[in-house]
Amino acid sequence: MIILKSKEEIEKMSRACTIVGKTLDYLRDKIRPGITTGEIDKIADEYIRSWDAIPAFKGYRGYPASICASVNNEVIHGIPSGRVLNEGDILGVDLGVLKDGFYGDAAYTFPVGKIEPSVERLLRVAEEALYIGIDKARDGNRVSDISYAIQKHVEDNGYSVVRAFVGHGIGRDLHEDPQVPNFGSPNRGPRLRPGMTLAIEPMVNEGGYEVMVLEDGWTAVTMDGKLSAHFEHTIVITNDNPRILTQIN
């Protein structure tokens, strides 16, 4: 069931989402060669709690950390650890916040130091795909209009979109209806209406779209070992332009 949010609920939700955006922005200067993903997780946890909010991922379905930290060929759900980041790596940070009974969720893939131009291009195209998808999140469109726009941009640029994981509705629960795939034909799925809140999150692979989950039961990696980039925003559909709730400065 798709839950439309009232104006008051959206404003409550925006407070959680604002903390998500601020946390990702705060982490930007912390992500550098020599730091571990576990240290980044600790910094994020403390920062979220400083806003009197709760890291939404910690304990969610048994997940052991406050952020997902996915390095290089890790697509999503990488578990923070003692792994040291090196110059030229990329790090996808996905995090959620719970405040006042509502969730916010966003992700950003950061360069670690200086990265190769080909990797810069992957990140640029993946982030562009997110905003192209968001632009289709308008009253009267359908969910698959978002999906199709993302897939077309990604594949036109020679990359692939992950199909095993998708975006989702969000609100009082971290994952709500509807699912928001990053692939598919246009003009299918539920009709978009004002008050719908969605987490749109293209996962873009340098090579093929196939992924597998490692033995830890969480970390998804590319089957071919090539790089993957992940970008996500929580948005709300309005009577006009879509509103990004997890804005990152």
Contacts in CASP RR format, 6 or more apart in sequence:
PFRMAT RR
TARGET T0000
AUTHOR 0000-0000-0000
METHOD contacts of the structure
MODEL  1
MIILKSKEEIEKMSRACTIVGKTLDYLRDKIRPGITTGEIDKIADEYIRS
WDAIPAFKGYRGYPASICASVNNEVIHGIPSGRVLNEGDILGVDLGVLKD
GFYGDAAYTFPVGKIEPSVERLLRVAEEALYIGIDKARDGNRVSDISYAI
QKHVEDNGYSVVRAFVGHGIGRDLHEDPQVPNFGSPNRGPRLRPGMTLAI
EPMVNEGGYEVMVLEDGWTAVTMDGKLSAHFEHTIVITNDNPRILTQIN
1 177 0 8 1.000
2 169 0 8 1.000
2 176 0 8 1.000
2 177 0 8 1.000
2 178 0 8 1.000
2 190 0 8 1.000
2 196 0 8 1.000
3 171 0 8 1.000
3 172 0 8 1.000
3 176 0 8 1.000
3 177 0 8 1.000
4 193 0 8 1.000
4 194 0 8 1.000
4 195 0 8 1.000
4 196 0 8 1.000
5 13 0 8 1.000
5 171 0 8 1.000
5 195 0 8 1.000
5 196 0 8 1.000
5 197 0 8 1.000
5 236 0 8 1.000
6 195 0 8 1.000
9 102 0 8 1.000
9 171 0 8 1.000
10 195 0 8 1.000
10 197 0 8 1.000
10 236 0 8 1.000
10 245 0 8 1.000
12 99 0 8 1.000
12 100 0 8 1.000
12 101 0 8 1.000
12 102 0 8 1.000
13 102 0 8 1.000
13 103 0 8 1.000
13 104 0 8 1.000
13 171 0 8 1.000
13 197 0 8 1.000
13 234 0 8 1.000
13 236 0 8 1.000
13 245 0 8 1.000
14 245 0 8 1.000
15 99 0 8 1.000
15 100 0 8 1.000
15 102 0 8 1.000
16 53 0 8 1.000
16 96 0 8 1.000
16 97 0 8 1.000
16 98 0 8 1.000
16 99 0 8 1.000
16 100 0 8 1.000
16 101 0 8 1.000
16 102 0 8 1.000
16 103 0 8 1.000
16 104 0 8 1.000
17 97 0 8 1.000
17 104 0 8 1.000
17 106 0 8 1.000
17 234 0 8 1.000
17 245 0 8 1.000
17 246 0 8 1.000
18 245 0 8 1.000
18 246 0 8 1.000
18 247 0 8 1.000
19 48 0 8 1.000
19 51 0 8 1.000
19 53 0 8 1.000
19 97 0 8 1.000
19 99 0 8 1.000
20 95 0 8 1.000
20 96 0 8 1.000
20 97 0 8 1.000
20 104 0 8 1.000
20 105 0 8 1.000
20 106 0 8 1.000
20 234 0 8 1.000
20 246 0 8 1.000
21 106 0 8 1.000
21 246 0 8 1.000
21 247 0 8 1.000
21 248 0 8 1.000
21 249 0 8 1.000
22 47 0 8 1.000
22 51 0 8 1.000
22 249 0 8 1.000
23 44 0 8 1.000
23 47 0 8 1.000
23 48 0 8 1.000
23 95 0 8 1.000
23 97 0 8 1.000
24 93 0 8 1.000
24 95 0 8 1.000
24 106 0 8 1.000
24 107 0 8 1.000
24 108 0 8 1.000
24 246 0 8 1.000
24 248 0 8 1.000
25 248 0 8 1.000
25 249 0 8 1.000
26 43 0 8 1.000
26 44 0 8 1.000
26 47 0 8 1.000
27 40 0 8 1.000
27 43 0 8 1.000
27 44 0 8 1.000
27 47 0 8 1.000
27 93 0 8 1.000
27 110 0 8 1.000
28 110 0 8 1.000
30 40 0 8 1.000
30 43 0 8 1.000
31 40 0 8 1.000
31 85 0 8 1.000
31 91 0 8 1.000
31 93 0 8 1.000
31 110 0 8 1.000
31 112 0 8 1.000
32 85 0 8 1.000
32 112 0 8 1.000
32 113 0 8 1.000
33 85 0 8 1.000
33 86 0 8 1.000
33 87 0 8 1.000
33 88 0 8 1.000
33 89 0 8 1.000
33 112 0 8 1.000
33 113 0 8 1.000
34 84 0 8 1.000
34 85 0 8 1.000
34 86 0 8 1.000
35 84 0 8 1.000
35 85 0 8 1.000
36 80 0 8 1.000
36 81 0 8 1.000
36 82 0 8 1.000
36 83 0 8 1.000
36 84 0 8 1.000
36 85 0 8 1.000
37 69 0 8 1.000
37 71 0 8 1.000
37 78 0 8 1.000
37 80 0 8 1.000
37 81 0 8 1.000
37 82 0 8 1.000
37 83 0 8 1.000
37 85 0 8 1.000
37 91 0 8 1.000
38 65 0 8 1.000
38 69 0 8 1.000
38 80 0 8 1.000
38 81 0 8 1.000
38 82 0 8 1.000
38 83 0 8 1.000
39 82 0 8 1.000
40 67 0 8 1.000
40 69 0 8 1.000
40 80 0 8 1.000
40 91 0 8 1.000
40 93 0 8 1.000
41 65 0 8 1.000
41 66 0 8 1.000
41 67 0 8 1.000
41 69 0 8 1.000
41 80 0 8 1.000
44 55 0 8 1.000
44 66 0 8 1.000
44 67 0 8 1.000
44 93 0 8 1.000
44 95 0 8 1.000
45 55 0 8 1.000
45 58 0 8 1.000
45 66 0 8 1.000
45 67 0 8 1.000
48 54 0 8 1.000
48 55 0 8 1.000
48 66 0 8 1.000
48 95 0 8 1.000
48 97 0 8 1.000
49 55 0 8 1.000
51 97 0 8 1.000
51 99 0 8 1.000
52 99 0 8 1.000
53 97 0 8 1.000
53 98 0 8 1.000
53 99 0 8 1.000
54 97 0 8 1.000
54 98 0 8 1.000
54 99 0 8 1.000
55 66 0 8 1.000
55 67 0 8 1.000
55 95 0 8 1.000
55 96 0 8 1.000
55 97 0 8 1.000
55 98 0 8 1.000
56 95 0 8 1.000
56 96 0 8 1.000
56 97 0 8 1.000
56 98 0 8 1.000
56 103 0 8 1.000
56 104 0 8 1.000
56 105 0 8 1.000
56 174 0 8 1.000
57 63 0 8 1.000
57 65 0 8 1.000
57 66 0 8 1.000
57 67 0 8 1.000
57 68 0 8 1.000
57 94 0 8 1.000
57 95 0 8 1.000
57 96 0 8 1.000
58 64 0 8 1.000
58 65 0 8 1.000
58 66 0 8 1.000
60 174 0 8 1.000
63 77 0 8 1.000
63 79 0 8 1.000
63 218 0 8 1.000
64 79 0 8 1.000
65 79 0 8 1.000
65 80 0 8 1.000
66 80 0 8 1.000
66 95 0 8 1.000
67 80 0 8 1.000
67 93 0 8 1.000
67 94 0 8 1.000
67 95 0 8 1.000
68 76 0 8 1.000
68 77 0 8 1.000
68 78 0 8 1.000
68 79 0 8 1.000
68 92 0 8 1.000
68 93 0 8 1.000
68 94 0 8 1.000
68 95 0 8 1.000
68 107 0 8 1.000
69 78 0 8 1.000
69 79 0 8 1.000
69 80 0 8 1.000
69 91 0 8 1.000
69 92 0 8 1.000
69 93 0 8 1.000
70 76 0 8 1.000
70 77 0 8 1.000
70 78 0 8 1.000
70 91 0 8 1.000
70 92 0 8 1.000
70 93 0 8 1.000
70 94 0 8 1.000
70 219 0 8 1.000
70 220 0 8 1.000
70 228 0 8 1.000
70 230 0 8 1.000
71 78 0 8 1.000
71 83 0 8 1.000
71 85 0 8 1.000
71 89 0 8 1.000
71 90 0 8 1.000
71 91 0 8 1.000
71 92 0 8 1.000
72 89 0 8 1.000
72 90 0 8 1.000
72 227 0 8 1.000
72 228 0 8 1.000
73 221 0 8 1.000
73 222 0 8 1.000
73 225 0 8 1.000
73 226 0 8 1.000
73 227 0 8 1.000
73 228 0 8 1.000
74 92 0 8 1.000
74 219 0 8 1.000
74 220 0 8 1.000
74 221 0 8 1.000
74 228 0 8 1.000
75 162 0 8 1.000
75 165 0 8 1.000
75 203 0 8 1.000
75 205 0 8 1.000
75 211 0 8 1.000
75 220 0 8 1.000
75 221 0 8 1.000
75 222 0 8 1.000
75 228 0 8 1.000
75 230 0 8 1.000
76 94 0 8 1.000
76 107 0 8 1.000
76 165 0 8 1.000
76 203 0 8 1.000
76 220 0 8 1.000
76 230 0 8 1.000
77 94 0 8 1.000
77 213 0 8 1.000
77 218 0 8 1.000
77 219 0 8 1.000
77 220 0 8 1.000
78 218 0 8 1.000
78 219 0 8 1.000
78 220 0 8 1.000
79 216 0 8 1.000
79 218 0 8 1.000
79 219 0 8 1.000
85 91 0 8 1.000
85 112 0 8 1.000
86 112 0 8 1.000
87 112 0 8 1.000
87 113 0 8 1.000
87 114 0 8 1.000
88 111 0 8 1.000
88 112 0 8 1.000
88 113 0 8 1.000
88 114 0 8 1.000
88 115 0 8 1.000
88 116 0 8 1.000
88 119 0 8 1.000
89 112 0 8 1.000
89 115 0 8 1.000
90 109 0 8 1.000
90 110 0 8 1.000
90 111 0 8 1.000
90 112 0 8 1.000
90 115 0 8 1.000
90 119 0 8 1.000
90 123 0 8 1.000
90 227 0 8 1.000
90 229 0 8 1.000
91 109 0 8 1.000
91 110 0 8 1.000
91 112 0 8 1.000
92 107 0 8 1.000
92 108 0 8 1.000
92 109 0 8 1.000
92 110 0 8 1.000
92 229 0 8 1.000
92 230 0 8 1.000
93 107 0 8 1.000
93 108 0 8 1.000
93 109 0 8 1.000
93 110 0 8 1.000
94 105 0 8 1.000
94 106 0 8 1.000
94 107 0 8 1.000
94 201 0 8 1.000
94 230 0 8 1.000
94 232 0 8 1.000
95 105 0 8 1.000
95 106 0 8 1.000
95 107 0 8 1.000
96 103 0 8 1.000
96 104 0 8 1.000
96 105 0 8 1.000
96 106 0 8 1.000
96 174 0 8 1.000
97 103 0 8 1.000
97 104 0 8 1.000
98 104 0 8 1.000
98 174 0 8 1.000
101 172 0 8 1.000
102 171 0 8 1.000
102 172 0 8 1.000
103 170 0 8 1.000
103 171 0 8 1.000
103 172 0 8 1.000
103 173 0 8 1.000
103 174 0 8 1.000
103 234 0 8 1.000
104 170 0 8 1.000
104 171 0 8 1.000
104 174 0 8 1.000
104 199 0 8 1.000
104 234 0 8 1.000
104 245 0 8 1.000
104 246 0 8 1.000
105 170 0 8 1.000
105 174 0 8 1.000
105 199 0 8 1.000
105 232 0 8 1.000
105 234 0 8 1.000
105 246 0 8 1.000
106 199 0 8 1.000
106 232 0 8 1.000
106 233 0 8 1.000
106 234 0 8 1.000
106 246 0 8 1.000
106 248 0 8 1.000
107 201 0 8 1.000
107 230 0 8 1.000
107 231 0 8 1.000
107 232 0 8 1.000
108 231 0 8 1.000
108 232 0 8 1.000
108 248 0 8 1.000
109 123 0 8 1.000
109 126 0 8 1.000
109 127 0 8 1.000
109 229 0 8 1.000
109 230 0 8 1.000
109 231 0 8 1.000
111 119 0 8 1.000
111 120 0 8 1.000
111 123 0 8 1.000
115 123 0 8 1.000
119 227 0 8 1.000
121 157 0 8 1.000
122 159 0 8 1.000
122 204 0 8 1.000
122 206 0 8 1.000
122 227 0 8 1.000
122 229 0 8 1.000
123 229 0 8 1.000
125 153 0 8 1.000
125 154 0 8 1.000
125 157 0 8 1.000
125 159 0 8 1.000
125 204 0 8 1.000
126 154 0 8 1.000
126 159 0 8 1.000
126 202 0 8 1.000
126 203 0 8 1.000
126 204 0 8 1.000
126 229 0 8 1.000
126 230 0 8 1.000
126 231 0 8 1.000
127 229 0 8 1.000
127 231 0 8 1.000
128 153 0 8 1.000
129 149 0 8 1.000
129 150 0 8 1.000
129 153 0 8 1.000
129 154 0 8 1.000
129 161 0 8 1.000
129 182 0 8 1.000
129 202 0 8 1.000
129 204 0 8 1.000
129 231 0 8 1.000
130 150 0 8 1.000
130 200 0 8 1.000
130 201 0 8 1.000
130 202 0 8 1.000
130 231 0 8 1.000
130 232 0 8 1.000
130 233 0 8 1.000
132 149 0 8 1.000
132 150 0 8 1.000
132 153 0 8 1.000
133 146 0 8 1.000
133 149 0 8 1.000
133 150 0 8 1.000
133 200 0 8 1.000
133 202 0 8 1.000
134 146 0 8 1.000
134 200 0 8 1.000
134 233 0 8 1.000
134 235 0 8 1.000
134 242 0 8 1.000
134 244 0 8 1.000
135 149 0 8 1.000
135 242 0 8 1.000
136 145 0 8 1.000
136 146 0 8 1.000
136 148 0 8 1.000
136 149 0 8 1.000
137 146 0 8 1.000
137 192 0 8 1.000
137 198 0 8 1.000
137 200 0 8 1.000
137 235 0 8 1.000
137 237 0 8 1.000
137 242 0 8 1.000
138 192 0 8 1.000
138 237 0 8 1.000
138 241 0 8 1.000
138 242 0 8 1.000
139 192 0 8 1.000
139 193 0 8 1.000
139 194 0 8 1.000
139 237 0 8 1.000
139 238 0 8 1.000
139 239 0 8 1.000
140 191 0 8 1.000
140 192 0 8 1.000
140 193 0 8 1.000
141 191 0 8 1.000
141 192 0 8 1.000
142 186 0 8 1.000
142 187 0 8 1.000
142 188 0 8 1.000
142 189 0 8 1.000
142 190 0 8 1.000
142 191 0 8 1.000
142 192 0 8 1.000
143 178 0 8 1.000
143 179 0 8 1.000
143 180 0 8 1.000
143 181 0 8 1.000
143 188 0 8 1.000
143 189 0 8 1.000
143 190 0 8 1.000
143 192 0 8 1.000
144 181 0 8 1.000
144 184 0 8 1.000
144 185 0 8 1.000
144 186 0 8 1.000
144 187 0 8 1.000
144 188 0 8 1.000
144 189 0 8 1.000
145 186 0 8 1.000
145 187 0 8 1.000
145 192 0 8 1.000
146 180 0 8 1.000
146 198 0 8 1.000
146 200 0 8 1.000
147 180 0 8 1.000
147 181 0 8 1.000
147 182 0 8 1.000
147 183 0 8 1.000
147 184 0 8 1.000
147 186 0 8 1.000
148 183 0 8 1.000
148 184 0 8 1.000
148 185 0 8 1.000
148 186 0 8 1.000
149 186 0 8 1.000
150 161 0 8 1.000
150 182 0 8 1.000
150 183 0 8 1.000
150 200 0 8 1.000
150 202 0 8 1.000
151 161 0 8 1.000
151 182 0 8 1.000
151 183 0 8 1.000
151 184 0 8 1.000
154 160 0 8 1.000
154 161 0 8 1.000
154 182 0 8 1.000
154 202 0 8 1.000
154 204 0 8 1.000
155 161 0 8 1.000
159 204 0 8 1.000
159 205 0 8 1.000
159 206 0 8 1.000
159 207 0 8 1.000
160 204 0 8 1.000
160 205 0 8 1.000
160 207 0 8 1.000
160 208 0 8 1.000
160 209 0 8 1.000
161 182 0 8 1.000
161 183 0 8 1.000
161 202 0 8 1.000
161 203 0 8 1.000
161 204 0 8 1.000
161 205 0 8 1.000
161 209 0 8 1.000
162 182 0 8 1.000
162 203 0 8 1.000
162 204 0 8 1.000
162 205 0 8 1.000
162 209 0 8 1.000
162 211 0 8 1.000
162 220 0 8 1.000
162 228 0 8 1.000
163 181 0 8 1.000
163 182 0 8 1.000
163 183 0 8 1.000
163 209 0 8 1.000
164 211 0 8 1.000
164 220 0 8 1.000
165 203 0 8 1.000
165 211 0 8 1.000
165 220 0 8 1.000
166 179 0 8 1.000
166 180 0 8 1.000
166 181 0 8 1.000
166 182 0 8 1.000
166 201 0 8 1.000
167 179 0 8 1.000
167 180 0 8 1.000
167 181 0 8 1.000
167 182 0 8 1.000
167 198 0 8 1.000
167 199 0 8 1.000
167 200 0 8 1.000
167 201 0 8 1.000
167 232 0 8 1.000
168 175 0 8 1.000
168 176 0 8 1.000
168 177 0 8 1.000
168 178 0 8 1.000
168 179 0 8 1.000
168 180 0 8 1.000
168 198 0 8 1.000
168 199 0 8 1.000
169 175 0 8 1.000
169 176 0 8 1.000
169 177 0 8 1.000
169 178 0 8 1.000
169 179 0 8 1.000
169 180 0 8 1.000
169 196 0 8 1.000
169 197 0 8 1.000
169 198 0 8 1.000
169 199 0 8 1.000
170 176 0 8 1.000
170 197 0 8 1.000
170 198 0 8 1.000
170 199 0 8 1.000
170 234 0 8 1.000
171 197 0 8 1.000
176 197 0 8 1.000
177 190 0 8 1.000
178 189 0 8 1.000
178 190 0 8 1.000
178 198 0 8 1.000
180 198 0 8 1.000
180 199 0 8 1.000
180 200 0 8 1.000
180 201 0 8 1.000
182 201 0 8 1.000
182 202 0 8 1.000
182 203 0 8 1.000
192 237 0 8 1.000
193 237 0 8 1.000
194 237 0 8 1.000
194 238 0 8 1.000
194 239 0 8 1.000
195 236 0 8 1.000
195 237 0 8 1.000
195 238 0 8 1.000
196 236 0 8 1.000
196 237 0 8 1.000
197 234 0 8 1.000
197 235 0 8 1.000
197 236 0 8 1.000
197 237 0 8 1.000
197 245 0 8 1.000
198 234 0 8 1.000
198 235 0 8 1.000
198 236 0 8 1.000
198 237 0 8 1.000
199 232 0 8 1.000
199 233 0 8 1.000
199 234 0 8 1.000
199 235 0 8 1.000
200 232 0 8 1.000
200 233 0 8 1.000
200 235 0 8 1.000
201 230 0 8 1.000
201 231 0 8 1.000
201 232 0 8 1.000
201 233 0 8 1.000
202 230 0 8 1.000
202 231 0 8 1.000
202 232 0 8 1.000
203 228 0 8 1.000
203 229 0 8 1.000
203 230 0 8 1.000
204 228 0 8 1.000
204 229 0 8 1.000
204 230 0 8 1.000
205 211 0 8 1.000
205 222 0 8 1.000
205 226 0 8 1.000
205 227 0 8 1.000
205 228 0 8 1.000
206 222 0 8 1.000
206 226 0 8 1.000
206 227 0 8 1.000
206 228 0 8 1.000
207 222 0 8 1.000
207 224 0 8 1.000
207 226 0 8 1.000
208 222 0 8 1.000
208 223 0 8 1.000
208 224 0 8 1.000
208 226 0 8 1.000
210 222 0 8 1.000
210 223 0 8 1.000
210 224 0 8 1.000
211 220 0 8 1.000
211 221 0 8 1.000
211 222 0 8 1.000
211 223 0 8 1.000
212 220 0 8 1.000
212 221 0 8 1.000
212 223 0 8 1.000
213 219 0 8 1.000
213 220 0 8 1.000
213 221 0 8 1.000
214 220 0 8 1.000
214 221 0 8 1.000
221 228 0 8 1.000
222 228 0 8 1.000
232 246 0 8 1.000
233 244 0 8 1.000
233 245 0 8 1.000
233 246 0 8 1.000
233 247 0 8 1.000
234 244 0 8 1.000
234 245 0 8 1.000
234 246 0 8 1.000
235 242 0 8 1.000
235 243 0 8 1.000
235 244 0 8 1.000
235 245 0 8 1.000
236 242 0 8 1.000
236 243 0 8 1.000
236 245 0 8 1.000
END
